[in-house]
Each structure stands twice: as C-alpha cells, then as structure tokens.
Amino acid sequence: MDKYVETLDALMKAKKEKKKKEPTIKEKEAFRSAWLGLVADTGLTGRAEQYLYEGFAFCGAEPFYAYLIQTEDPNATLATLFGGKYYGIDSNVSFRLMAHLLALMLNNNAPRNILAPII
C-alpha cells in the first residue's frame, strides 16, 4: 500500500508544480496503476477517493470504471462513491467524474443495473 501512496503523492506534487500542463502518458499510466493497486489493497476508502478526485486530470473516471466492473457488487461500489466525503464537497469534479463515468459505461455497454444510478 505504501508504494502506491508514495507514487500517487509524487504524481499529485508533480501535477501541482506543472499547474495547467497536461500529464504525460507515463504519468497517466502510473496514476491508473497506483490508484487501482491502492483500491485493490484497501478498497474504496477515503484516501482512494481523495486521490480519485485530486487526480481526475490524469485519467478521469477510467480507473474507477476499471475497478467498478471487476467488483463483486458494482451497486455497492457506486453507493460507496455516492456516499463518499468528496462527492458532495467537490461538485465540479463530481459532475465531471459522473459525466465521464456515464460516457465510459455507454461506450462499453454496461449493464442497466449499474447504468441507472449514474443517470
């Protein structure tokens, strides 16, 4: 878990230093890999949610969607996201996260039972 957190912290620091510069492909892949590793170890906890919101510029909702489709109960995972601390606080990123998640679901023909809560 610590190596994932270190990687994510380093990426967040680099993002703040670059300001409006687009993340590189390597940074995007590193973020995706570290975030998925963190969530695999700890679940969708507050820390993972924080990195998802702060690192939205890296991959959008793609890492969350990858995690969502591999969970045993996607509806419970969505409920955890909707009940999370950052979902209500950061409405700008929440909206963009949901819009991107909806687009990913529609493009990949996601089952209706997990598509409905997003709509």
N, CA, C and O atoms as CSV, one atom per row, in Angstrom:
chain,resi,resn,atom,element,x,y,z
A,1,MET,N,N,0.819,-1.186,0.000
A,1,MET,CA,C,0.000,0.000,0.000
A,1,MET,C,C,0.871,1.261,0.000
A,1,MET,O,O,0.563,2.235,-0.688
A,2,ASP,N,N,1.957,1.235,0.774
A,2,ASP,CA,C,2.798,2.424,0.885
A,2,ASP,C,C,3.399,2.847,-0.445
A,2,ASP,O,O,3.529,4.039,-0.721
A,3,LYS,N,N,3.769,1.860,-1.280
A,3,LYS,CA,C,4.363,2.228,-2.566
A,3,LYS,C,C,3.338,2.914,-3.468
A,3,LYS,O,O,3.688,3.799,-4.249
A,4,TYR,N,N,2.069,2.504,-3.360
A,4,TYR,CA,C,1.020,3.155,-4.149
A,4,TYR,C,C,0.807,4.587,-3.687
A,4,TYR,O,O,0.666,5.498,-4.502
A,5,VAL,N,N,0.785,4.776,-2.384
A,5,VAL,CA,C,0.588,6.109,-1.814
A,5,VAL,C,C,1.759,7.013,-2.186
A,5,VAL,O,O,1.558,8.177,-2.535
A,6,GLU,N,N,2.979,6.487,-2.115
A,6,GLU,CA,C,4.153,7.278,-2.497
A,6,GLU,C,C,4.069,7.709,-3.959
A,6,GLU,O,O,4.342,8.864,-4.288
A,7,THR,N,N,3.695,6.789,-4.823
A,7,THR,CA,C,3.567,7.104,-6.251
A,7,THR,C,C,2.494,8.159,-6.465
A,7,THR,O,O,2.712,9.131,-7.188
A,8,LEU,N,N,1.347,7.976,-5.846
A,8,LEU,CA,C,0.251,8.934,-6.007
A,8,LEU,C,C,0.619,10.308,-5.439
A,8,LEU,O,O,0.292,11.334,-6.036
A,9,ASP,N,N,1.289,10.327,-4.301
A,9,ASP,CA,C,1.723,11.605,-3.727
A,9,ASP,C,C,2.704,12.314,-4.654
A,9,ASP,O,O,2.611,13.526,-4.849
A,10,ALA,N,N,3.635,11.568,-5.220
A,10,ALA,CA,C,4.611,12.151,-6.146
A,10,ALA,C,C,3.919,12.713,-7.388
A,10,ALA,O,O,4.282,13.783,-7.875
A,11,LEU,N,N,2.933,11.994,-7.891
A,11,LEU,CA,C,2.193,12.472,-9.062
A,11,LEU,C,C,1.384,13.725,-8.737
A,11,LEU,O,O,1.323,14.648,-9.549
A,12,MET,N,N,0.765,13.767,-7.562
A,12,MET,CA,C,-0.003,14.951,-7.157
A,12,MET,C,C,0.928,16.160,-7.010
A,12,MET,O,O,0.574,17.273,-7.399
A,13,LYS,N,N,2.118,15.932,-6.448
A,13,LYS,CA,C,3.083,17.015,-6.286
A,13,LYS,C,C,3.541,17.522,-7.660
A,13,LYS,O,O,3.640,18.730,-7.875
A,14,ALA,N,N,3.813,16.614,-8.570
A,14,ALA,CA,C,4.249,16.995,-9.915
A,14,ALA,C,C,3.139,17.752,-10.644
A,14,ALA,O,O,3.408,18.699,-11.384
A,15,LYS,N,N,1.901,17.332,-10.433
A,15,LYS,CA,C,0.768,17.999,-11.073
A,15,LYS,C,C,0.639,19.442,-10.579
A,15,LYS,O,O,0.374,20.352,-11.365
A,16,LYS,N,N,0.825,19.639,-9.294
A,16,LYS,CA,C,0.732,20.994,-8.734
A,16,LYS,C,C,1.859,21.885,-9.244
A,16,LYS,O,O,1.664,23.081,-9.465
A,17,GLU,N,N,3.035,21.297,-9.428
A,17,GLU,CA,C,4.174,22.071,-9.917
A,17,GLU,C,C,4.005,22.460,-11.385
A,17,GLU,O,O,4.424,23.543,-11.793
A,18,LYS,N,N,3.396,21.584,-12.173
A,18,LYS,CA,C,3.204,21.850,-13.598
A,18,LYS,C,C,2.048,22.793,-13.863
A,18,LYS,O,O,1.970,23.407,-14.927
A,19,LYS,N,N,1.163,22.906,-12.910
A,19,LYS,CA,C,-0.061,23.714,-13.000
A,19,LYS,C,C,-0.952,23.230,-14.141
A,19,LYS,O,O,-1.566,22.172,-14.006
A,20,LYS,N,N,-1.050,23.940,-15.239
A,20,LYS,CA,C,-2.027,23.606,-16.275
A,20,LYS,C,C,-1.473,22.694,-17.366
A,20,LYS,O,O,-2.169,22.439,-18.349
A,21,LYS,N,N,-0.283,22.210,-17.231
A,21,LYS,CA,C,0.315,21.347,-18.233
A,21,LYS,C,C,-0.339,19.967,-18.195
A,21,LYS,O,O,-0.583,19.418,-17.120
A,22,GLU,N,N,-0.618,19.420,-19.354
A,22,GLU,CA,C,-1.253,18.103,-19.490
A,22,GLU,C,C,-0.315,17.000,-18.985
A,22,GLU,O,O,0.876,17.024,-19.295
A,23,PRO,N,N,-0.831,16.031,-18.210
A,23,PRO,CA,C,0.011,14.919,-17.753
A,23,PRO,C,C,0.501,14.088,-18.940
A,23,PRO,O,O,-0.183,13.971,-19.957
A,24,THR,N,N,1.682,13.522,-18.794
A,24,THR,CA,C,2.241,12.681,-19.845
A,24,THR,C,C,1.567,11.309,-19.824
A,24,THR,O,O,0.864,10.966,-18.873
A,25,ILE,N,N,1.786,10.547,-20.863
A,25,ILE,CA,C,1.221,9.199,-20.939
A,25,ILE,C,C,1.769,8.335,-19.816
A,25,ILE,O,O,1.037,7.536,-19.232
A,26,LYS,N,N,3.061,8.488,-19.509
A,26,LYS,CA,C,3.669,7.729,-18.405
A,26,LYS,C,C,3.015,8.088,-17.068
A,26,LYS,O,O,2.745,7.213,-16.245
A,27,GLU,N,N,2.768,9.372,-16.866
A,27,GLU,CA,C,2.134,9.812,-15.617
A,27,GLU,C,C,0.711,9.275,-15.520
A,27,GLU,O,O,0.273,8.850,-14.451
A,28,LYS,N,N,0.000,9.296,-16.625
A,28,LYS,CA,C,-1.364,8.768,-16.631
A,28,LYS,C,C,-1.383,7.287,-16.293
A,28,LYS,O,O,-2.199,6.843,-15.485
A,29,GLU,N,N,-0.496,6.524,-16.901
A,29,GLU,CA,C,-0.441,5.082,-16.633
A,29,GLU,C,C,0.008,4.814,-15.203
A,29,GLU,O,O,-0.504,3.906,-14.548
A,30,ALA,N,N,0.967,5.603,-14.719
A,30,ALA,CA,C,1.421,5.441,-13.334
A,30,ALA,C,C,0.286,5.730,-12.357
A,30,ALA,O,O,0.118,5.013,-11.370
A,31,PHE,N,N,-0.491,6.775,-12.627
A,31,PHE,CA,C,-1.625,7.102,-11.760
A,31,PHE,C,C,-2.643,5.967,-11.769
A,31,PHE,O,O,-3.082,5.504,-10.716
A,32,ARG,N,N,-3.010,5.530,-12.961
A,32,ARG,CA,C,-4.008,4.459,-13.089
A,32,ARG,C,C,-3.560,3.203,-12.338
A,32,ARG,O,O,-4.332,2.612,-11.583
A,33,SER,N,N,-2.324,2.810,-12.552
A,33,SER,CA,C,-1.793,1.604,-11.929
A,33,SER,C,C,-1.736,1.739,-10.403
A,33,SER,O,O,-2.144,0.830,-9.679
A,34,ALA,N,N,-1.230,2.873,-9.923
A,34,ALA,CA,C,-1.121,3.081,-8.475
A,34,ALA,C,C,-2.493,3.181,-7.827
A,34,ALA,O,O,-2.705,2.640,-6.741
A,35,TRP,N,N,-3.428,3.865,-8.477
A,35,TRP,CA,C,-4.757,4.000,-7.887
A,35,TRP,C,C,-5.462,2.643,-7.822
A,35,TRP,O,O,-6.069,2.306,-6.806
A,36,LEU,N,N,-5.381,1.871,-8.899
A,36,LEU,CA,C,-6.003,0.545,-8.893
A,36,LEU,C,C,-5.343,-0.372,-7.862
A,36,LEU,O,O,-6.020,-1.180,-7.228
A,37,GLY,N,N,-4.025,-0.249,-7.694
A,37,GLY,CA,C,-3.331,-1.035,-6.674
A,37,GLY,C,C,-3.767,-0.655,-5.273
A,37,GLY,O,O,-3.981,-1.523,-4.426
A,38,LEU,N,N,-3.898,0.639,-5.028
A,38,LEU,CA,C,-4.350,1.116,-3.719
A,38,LEU,C,C,-5.761,0.612,-3.412
A,38,LEU,O,O,-6.034,0.143,-2.307
A,39,VAL,N,N,-6.641,0.713,-4.386
A,39,VAL,CA,C,-8.024,0.280,-4.175
A,39,VAL,C,C,-8.098,-1.239,-4.010
A,39,VAL,O,O,-8.918,-1.739,-3.240
A,40,ALA,N,N,-7.255,-1.968,-4.723
A,40,ALA,CA,C,-7.232,-3.426,-4.564
A,40,ALA,C,C,-6.801,-3.815,-3.156
A,40,ALA,O,O,-7.290,-4.801,-2.605
A,41,ASP,N,N,-5.885,-3.042,-2.570
A,41,ASP,CA,C,-5.399,-3.321,-1.216
A,41,ASP,C,C,-6.365,-2.867,-0.130
A,41,ASP,O,O,-6.611,-3.595,0.832
A,42,THR,N,N,-6.916,-1.655,-0.284
A,42,THR,CA,C,-7.679,-1.062,0.822
A,42,THR,C,C,-9.165,-0.908,0.549
A,42,THR,O,O,-9.929,-0.623,1.472
A,43,GLY,N,N,-9.595,-1.088,-0.692
A,43,GLY,CA,C,-10.984,-0.814,-1.035
A,43,GLY,C,C,-11.153,0.673,-1.317
A,43,GLY,O,O,-10.190,1.438,-1.277
A,44,LEU,N,N,-12.363,1.063,-1.597
A,44,LEU,CA,C,-12.653,2.461,-1.918
A,44,LEU,C,C,-12.795,3.247,-0.623
A,44,LEU,O,O,-13.898,3.579,-0.190
A,45,THR,N,N,-11.658,3.531,-0.023
A,45,THR,CA,C,-11.618,4.261,1.245
A,45,THR,C,C,-11.522,5.757,0.977
A,45,THR,O,O,-11.475,6.192,-0.174
A,46,GLY,N,N,-11.495,6.531,2.043
A,46,GLY,CA,C,-11.383,7.973,1.914
A,46,GLY,C,C,-10.131,8.415,1.182
A,46,GLY,O,O,-10.162,9.370,0.405
A,47,ARG,N,N,-9.048,7.734,1.426
A,47,ARG,CA,C,-7.784,8.093,0.775
A,47,ARG,C,C,-7.858,7.815,-0.727
A,47,ARG,O,O,-7.423,8.639,-1.531
A,48,ALA,N,N,-8.400,6.670,-1.104
A,48,ALA,CA,C,-8.541,6.342,-2.527
A,48,ALA,C,C,-9.484,7.322,-3.207
A,48,ALA,O,O,-9.252,7.740,-4.341
A,49,GLU,N,N,-10.543,7.682,-2.506
A,49,GLU,CA,C,-11.483,8.666,-3.053
A,49,GLU,C,C,-10.796,10.013,-3.244
A,49,GLU,O,O,-11.007,10.676,-4.259
A,50,GLN,N,N,-9.986,10.417,-2.288
A,50,GLN,CA,C,-9.260,11.681,-2.378
A,50,GLN,C,C,-8.362,11.688,-3.610
A,50,GLN,O,O,-8.356,12.658,-4.368
A,51,TYR,N,N,-7.611,10.621,-3.812
A,51,TYR,CA,C,-6.729,10.553,-4.980
A,51,TYR,C,C,-7.522,10.538,-6.283
A,51,TYR,O,O,-7.081,11.112,-7.279
A,52,LEU,N,N,-8.674,9.896,-6.288
A,52,LEU,CA,C,-9.515,9.870,-7.492
A,52,LEU,C,C,-9.942,11.284,-7.872
A,52,LEU,O,O,-9.894,11.658,-9.044
A,53,TYR,N,N,-10.354,12.058,-6.892
A,53,TYR,CA,C,-10.807,13.430,-7.153
A,53,TYR,C,C,-9.630,14.358,-7.483
A,53,TYR,O,O,-9.696,15.128,-8.441
A,54,GLU,N,N,-8.567,14.283,-6.699
A,54,GLU,CA,C,-7.420,15.160,-6.934
A,54,GLU,C,C,-6.694,14.805,-8.227
A,54,GLU,O,O,-6.100,15.674,-8.865
A,55,GLY,N,N,-6.739,13.550,-8.609
A,55,GLY,CA,C,-6.047,13.100,-9.813
A,55,GLY,C,C,-6.944,12.958,-11.020
A,55,GLY,O,O,-6.588,12.273,-11.978
A,56,PHE,N,N,-8.106,13.594,-10.992
A,56,PHE,CA,C,-9.049,13.481,-12.110
A,56,PHE,C,C,-8.397,13.868,-13.434
A,56,PHE,O,O,-8.728,13.289,-14.468
A,57,ALA,N,N,-7.485,14.826,-13.427
A,57,ALA,CA,C,-6.832,15.296,-14.661
A,57,ALA,C,C,-5.981,14.209,-15.314
A,57,ALA,O,O,-5.688,14.293,-16.507
A,58,PHE,N,N,-5.587,13.208,-14.565
A,58,PHE,CA,C,-4.746,12.151,-15.128
A,58,PHE,C,C,-5.536,11.207,-16.038
A,58,PHE,O,O,-5.134,10.969,-17.176
A,59,CYS,N,N,-6.630,10.682,-15.557
A,59,CYS,CA,C,-7.360,9.649,-16.310
A,59,CYS,C,C,-8.870,9.820,-16.264
A,59,CYS,O,O,-9.590,8.996,-16.826
A,60,GLY,N,N,-9.362,10.842,-15.626
A,60,GLY,CA,C,-10.802,10.994,-15.497
A,60,GLY,C,C,-11.367,9.883,-14.625
A,60,GLY,O,O,-10.808,9.553,-13.579
A,61,ALA,N,N,-12.470,9.315,-15.063
A,61,ALA,CA,C,-13.143,8.265,-14.302
A,61,ALA,C,C,-12.686,6.873,-14.713
A,61,ALA,O,O,-13.187,5.884,-14.180
A,62,GLU,N,N,-11.756,6.774,-15.640
A,62,GLU,CA,C,-11.343,5.482,-16.176
A,62,GLU,C,C,-10.843,4.506,-15.114
A,62,GLU,O,O,-11.246,3.343,-15.143
A,63,PRO,N,N,-9.974,4.924,-14.163
A,63,PRO,CA,C,-9.557,3.967,-13.143
A,63,PRO,C,C,-10.722,3.476,-12.279
A,63,PRO,O,O,-10.785,2.300,-11.919
A,64,PHE,N,N,-11.632,4.379,-11.955
A,64,PHE,CA,C,-12.785,3.970,-11.156
A,64,PHE,C,C,-13.650,2.986,-11.941
A,64,PHE,O,O,-14.124,1.998,-11.381
A,65,TYR,N,N,-13.856,3.245,-13.216
A,65,TYR,CA,C,-14.658,2.330,-14.037
A,65,TYR,C,C,-14.000,0.957,-14.116
A,65,TYR,O,O,-14.680,-0.065,-14.028
A,66,ALA,N,N,-12.680,0.932,-14.282
A,66,ALA,CA,C,-11.956,-0.347,-14.315
A,66,ALA,C,C,-12.153,-1.104,-12.996
A,66,ALA,O,O,-12.330,-2.322,-12.997
A,67,TYR,N,N,-12.121,-0.385,-11.885
A,67,TYR,CA,C,-12.350,-1.001,-10.574
A,67,TYR,C,C,-13.803,-1.456,-10.435
A,67,TYR,O,O,-14.072,-2.549,-9.937
A,68,LEU,N,N,-14.724,-0.620,-10.875
A,68,LEU,CA,C,-16.153,-0.899,-10.743
A,68,LEU,C,C,-16.554,-2.187,-11.452
A,68,LEU,O,O,-17.293,-2.994,-10.887
A,69,ILE,N,N,-16.085,-2.393,-12.662
A,69,ILE,CA,C,-16.519,-3.566,-13.425
A,69,ILE,C,C,-15.917,-4.864,-12.909
A,69,ILE,O,O,-16.382,-5.944,-13.273
A,70,GLN,N,N,-14.890,-4.778,-12.070
A,70,GLN,CA,C,-14.314,-6.006,-11.535
A,70,GLN,C,C,-14.774,-6.316,-10.104
A,70,GLN,O,O,-14.407,-7.350,-9.546
A,71,THR,N,N,-15.570,-5.428,-9.517
A,71,THR,CA,C,-16.046,-5.690,-8.159
A,71,THR,C,C,-17.197,-6.695,-8.184
A,71,THR,O,O,-17.881,-6.852,-9.196
A,72,GLU,N,N,-17.394,-7.361,-7.067
A,72,GLU,CA,C,-18.467,-8.343,-6.961
A,72,GLU,C,C,-19.840,-7.686,-6.959
A,72,GLU,O,O,-20.787,-8.214,-7.542
A,73,ASP,N,N,-19.947,-6.541,-6.308
A,73,ASP,CA,C,-21.219,-5.827,-6.216
A,73,ASP,C,C,-21.045,-4.388,-6.683
A,73,ASP,O,O,-20.792,-3.501,-5.868
A,74,PRO,N,N,-21.180,-4.142,-8.002
A,74,PRO,CA,C,-20.984,-2.789,-8.524
A,74,PRO,C,C,-21.928,-1.754,-7.911
A,74,PRO,O,O,-21.548,-0.596,-7.736
A,75,ASN,N,N,-23.145,-2.162,-7.586
A,75,ASN,CA,C,-24.087,-1.209,-6.986
A,75,ASN,C,C,-23.616,-0.744,-5.611
A,75,ASN,O,O,-23.788,0.424,-5.260
A,76,ALA,N,N,-23.031,-1.636,-4.842
A,76,ALA,CA,C,-22.482,-1.258,-3.539
A,76,ALA,C,C,-21.283,-0.330,-3.717
A,76,ALA,O,O,-21.092,0.602,-2.935
A,77,THR,N,N,-20.485,-0.583,-4.736
A,77,THR,CA,C,-19.338,0.275,-5.022
A,77,THR,C,C,-19.802,1.667,-5.412
A,77,THR,O,O,-19.230,2.660,-4.961
A,78,LEU,N,N,-20.829,1.753,-6.242
A,78,LEU,CA,C,-21.390,3.053,-6.613
A,78,LEU,C,C,-21.970,3.764,-5.393
A,78,LEU,O,O,-21.811,4.976,-5.245
A,79,ALA,N,N,-22.637,3.016,-4.524
A,79,ALA,CA,C,-23.197,3.614,-3.309
A,79,ALA,C,C,-22.082,4.169,-2.421
A,79,ALA,O,O,-22.245,5.216,-1.794
A,80,THR,N,N,-20.960,3.469,-2.370
A,80,THR,CA,C,-19.811,3.951,-1.597
A,80,THR,C,C,-19.289,5.257,-2.189
A,80,THR,O,O,-18.956,6.184,-1.450
A,81,LEU,N,N,-19.216,5.334,-3.516
A,81,LEU,CA,C,-18.769,6.558,-4.172
A,81,LEU,C,C,-19.740,7.707,-3.899
A,81,LEU,O,O,-19.317,8.816,-3.572
A,82,PHE,N,N,-21.039,7.443,-4.033
A,82,PHE,CA,C,-22.047,8.486,-3.813
A,82,PHE,C,C,-22.076,8.948,-2.361
A,82,PHE,O,O,-22.401,10.103,-2.085
A,83,GLY,N,N,-21.745,8.071,-1.444
A,83,GLY,CA,C,-21.745,8.408,-0.024
A,83,GLY,C,C,-20.411,8.935,0.470
A,83,GLY,O,O,-20.255,9.233,1.654
A,84,GLY,N,N,-19.452,9.052,-0.434
A,84,GLY,CA,C,-18.107,9.479,-0.053
A,84,GLY,C,C,-18.023,10.944,0.329
A,84,GLY,O,O,-18.895,11.747,-0.005
A,85,LYS,N,N,-16.978,11.265,1.021
A,85,LYS,CA,C,-16.750,12.623,1.528
A,85,LYS,C,C,-16.614,13.645,0.398
A,85,LYS,O,O,-17.156,14.746,0.496
A,86,TYR,N,N,-15.911,13.301,-0.652
A,86,TYR,CA,C,-15.622,14.266,-1.713
A,86,TYR,C,C,-16.759,14.413,-2.710
A,86,TYR,O,O,-16.823,15.415,-3.423
A,87,TYR,N,N,-17.650,13.445,-2.775
A,87,TYR,CA,C,-18.746,13.501,-3.746
A,87,TYR,C,C,-19.608,14.740,-3.541
A,87,TYR,O,O,-19.983,15.394,-4.513
A,88,GLY,N,N,-19.916,15.063,-2.335
A,88,GLY,CA,C,-20.756,16.222,-2.071
A,88,GLY,C,C,-19.997,17.532,-1.967
A,88,GLY,O,O,-20.549,18.598,-2.241
A,89,ILE,N,N,-18.738,17.458,-1.573
A,89,ILE,CA,C,-17.960,18.670,-1.345
A,89,ILE,C,C,-17.456,19.288,-2.648
A,89,ILE,O,O,-17.603,20.490,-2.867
A,90,ASP,N,N,-16.868,18.470,-3.503
A,90,ASP,CA,C,-16.263,18.976,-4.734
A,90,ASP,C,C,-17.210,18.718,-5.904
A,90,ASP,O,O,-17.024,17.767,-6.663
A,91,SER,N,N,-18.218,19.564,-6.044
A,91,SER,CA,C,-19.257,19.334,-7.048
A,91,SER,C,C,-18.739,19.469,-8.475
A,91,SER,O,O,-19.267,18.820,-9.378
A,92,ASN,N,N,-17.727,20.288,-8.700
A,92,ASN,CA,C,-17.173,20.446,-10.035
A,92,ASN,C,C,-16.568,19.130,-10.528
A,92,ASN,O,O,-16.878,18.671,-11.628
A,93,VAL,N,N,-15.713,18.534,-9.716
A,93,VAL,CA,C,-15.092,17.274,-10.105
A,93,VAL,C,C,-16.121,16.146,-10.052
A,93,VAL,O,O,-16.069,15.233,-10.876
A,94,SER,N,N,-17.049,16.190,-9.108
A,94,SER,CA,C,-18.091,15.160,-9.032
A,94,SER,C,C,-18.891,15.107,-10.327
A,94,SER,O,O,-19.153,14.024,-10.850
A,95,PHE,N,N,-19.274,16.253,-10.839
A,95,PHE,CA,C,-20.035,16.293,-12.085
A,95,PHE,C,C,-19.217,15.734,-13.243
A,95,PHE,O,O,-19.714,14.919,-14.020
A,96,ARG,N,N,-17.958,16.171,-13.361
A,96,ARG,CA,C,-17.117,15.684,-14.451
A,96,ARG,C,C,-16.844,14.187,-14.310
A,96,ARG,O,O,-16.778,13.471,-15.309
A,97,LEU,N,N,-16.687,13.718,-13.080
A,97,LEU,CA,C,-16.466,12.294,-12.831
A,97,LEU,C,C,-17.680,11.480,-13.263
A,97,LEU,O,O,-17.538,10.451,-13.924
A,98,MET,N,N,-18.863,11.936,-12.895
A,98,MET,CA,C,-20.081,11.217,-13.269
A,98,MET,C,C,-20.325,11.262,-14.780
A,98,MET,O,O,-20.741,10.265,-15.370
A,99,ALA,N,N,-20.069,12.408,-15.404
A,99,ALA,CA,C,-20.259,12.522,-16.855
A,99,ALA,C,C,-19.301,11.590,-17.596
A,99,ALA,O,O,-19.699,10.920,-18.549
A,100,HIS,N,N,-18.053,11.547,-17.165
A,100,HIS,CA,C,-17.089,10.656,-17.818
A,100,HIS,C,C,-17.420,9.200,-17.540
A,100,HIS,O,O,-17.290,8.356,-18.426
A,101,LEU,N,N,-17.839,8.899,-16.337
A,101,LEU,CA,C,-18.235,7.536,-15.994
A,101,LEU,C,C,-19.430,7.094,-16.843
A,101,LEU,O,O,-19.460,5.965,-17.331
A,102,LEU,N,N,-20.399,7.969,-17.016
A,102,LEU,CA,C,-21.553,7.665,-17.857
A,102,LEU,C,C,-21.113,7.396,-19.297
A,102,LEU,O,O,-21.585,6.444,-19.919
A,103,ALA,N,N,-20.224,8.217,-19.826
A,103,ALA,CA,C,-19.729,8.018,-21.189
A,103,ALA,C,C,-19.005,6.680,-21.323
A,103,ALA,O,O,-19.194,5.966,-22.307
A,104,LEU,N,N,-18.183,6.343,-20.340
A,104,LEU,CA,C,-17.485,5.052,-20.369
A,104,LEU,C,C,-18.470,3.887,-20.342
A,104,LEU,O,O,-18.310,2.903,-21.064
A,105,MET,N,N,-19.486,4.017,-19.499
A,105,MET,CA,C,-20.495,2.955,-19.389
A,105,MET,C,C,-21.280,2.800,-20.691
A,105,MET,O,O,-21.523,1.681,-21.141
A,106,LEU,N,N,-21.668,3.904,-21.284
A,106,LEU,CA,C,-22.427,3.836,-22.532
A,106,LEU,C,C,-21.578,3.261,-23.668
A,106,LEU,O,O,-22.068,2.470,-24.473
A,107,ASN,N,N,-20.332,3.650,-23.730
A,107,ASN,CA,C,-19.441,3.148,-24.777
A,107,ASN,C,C,-19.127,1.668,-24.629
A,107,ASN,O,O,-18.848,0.987,-25.616
A,108,ASN,N,N,-19.173,1.171,-23.404
A,108,ASN,CA,C,-18.826,-0.230,-23.148
A,108,ASN,C,C,-20.049,-1.099,-22.862
A,108,ASN,O,O,-19.915,-2.219,-22.367
A,109,ASN,N,N,-21.237,-0.587,-23.171
A,109,ASN,CA,C,-22.486,-1.340,-22.979
A,109,ASN,C,C,-22.596,-1.926,-21.575
A,109,ASN,O,O,-22.808,-3.127,-21.404
A,110,ALA,N,N,-22.451,-1.074,-20.594
A,110,ALA,CA,C,-22.560,-1.501,-19.198
A,110,ALA,C,C,-23.974,-1.990,-18.901
A,110,ALA,O,O,-24.936,-1.518,-19.507
A,111,PRO,N,N,-24.102,-2.931,-17.973
A,111,PRO,CA,C,-25.440,-3.407,-17.606
A,111,PRO,C,C,-26.315,-2.279,-17.072
A,111,PRO,O,O,-25.825,-1.347,-16.436
A,112,ARG,N,N,-27.596,-2.375,-17.334
A,112,ARG,CA,C,-28.531,-1.329,-16.927
A,112,ARG,C,C,-28.577,-1.129,-15.418
A,112,ARG,O,O,-28.804,-0.016,-14.943
A,113,ASN,N,N,-28.365,-2.194,-14.672
A,113,ASN,CA,C,-28.475,-2.062,-13.207
A,113,ASN,C,C,-27.387,-1.152,-12.628
A,113,ASN,O,O,-27.588,-0.577,-11.559
A,114,ILE,N,N,-26.242,-1.006,-13.303
A,114,ILE,CA,C,-25.248,-0.058,-12.809
A,114,ILE,C,C,-25.280,1.251,-13.583
A,114,ILE,O,O,-24.718,2.249,-13.132
A,115,LEU,N,N,-25.916,1.261,-14.718
A,115,LEU,CA,C,-26.051,2.484,-15.501
A,115,LEU,C,C,-27.102,3.405,-14.903
A,115,LEU,O,O,-26.933,4.624,-14.906
A,116,ALA,N,N,-28.173,2.840,-14.397
A,116,ALA,CA,C,-29.288,3.632,-13.861
A,116,ALA,C,C,-28.875,4.580,-12.735
A,116,ALA,O,O,-29.290,5.739,-12.767
A,117,PRO,N,N,-28.093,4.167,-11.753
A,117,PRO,CA,C,-27.717,5.116,-10.684
A,117,PRO,C,C,-26.906,6.302,-11.197
A,117,PRO,O,O,-26.982,7.388,-10.622
A,118,ILE,N,N,-26.149,6.122,-12.239
A,118,ILE,CA,C,-25.331,7.197,-12.791
A,118,ILE,C,C,-26.212,8.215,-13.494
A,118,ILE,O,O,-25.999,9.422,-13.384
A,119,ILE,N,N,-27.195,7.719,-14.211
A,119,ILE,CA,C,-28.128,8.624,-14.915
A,119,ILE,C,C,-28.925,9.400,-13.905
A,119,ILE,O,O,-29.766,10.217,-14.278
